[in-house]
Amino acid sequence: MKTIYLIPFGAADEEIFASVELSLWHSFGWEVRRLPALEEPGFAFEPQRRQYSSVLILRMLQSVFPADALRLLGVTEGDLFIPMLSFVFGQAQLNGGLALISLARLRQTFYGLAENNAVTAARAVKEATHEIGHTFGLTHCLDAGCPMSLSNTIWQVDRKREELCPKCAFLLQEMPAWKSQSRP
């Protein structure tokens, strides 16, 4: 059976990973399992930016893609960037197998506030759904409450719901990348 795998970089926060696992199963209907943690991706660290290249991390994830994987989502505490943006909450291959999210800017402590794991978990669920949605071919949604809407700020993440909007849920069922998989 094909599986959506999660792979942490460094120690996995159990509350956050359990929330993401359950939500991805609920949103996409596939088995979700966690792989053993990898070391933090030091090879992708850009000292001048004090951030990690999500492009380099996604390339590395290809080398650990399990044979029975449908999708692979990496989760890091490192702050991510792509060359054209100062930061990203995550990145994915559109219609591909790989996705990545960062918890760095999803944590309250990034904004000088007290840590709140429940808030971080809810944000991680939304961003994980967003990036896995891209891997199945979903693009950005105009419904600001849909997890597939574009997020350039944490406030945009916070206003999202955890579940796909009806339009995106319908589009997902019609996507060639979704239909080509032998679903359970």
Secondary structure by P-SEA (a helix, b strand, c coil): cccbbbbbcccccaaaaaaaaaaaaaaccccccccccccccccccccccccccaaaaaaaaaaaccccccbbbbbbcccccccccccccccccccccbbbbbccccccccccccccaaaaaaaaaaaaaaaaaaaacccccccccccccccccaaaaaaccccccaaaaaaaaacccccccccc
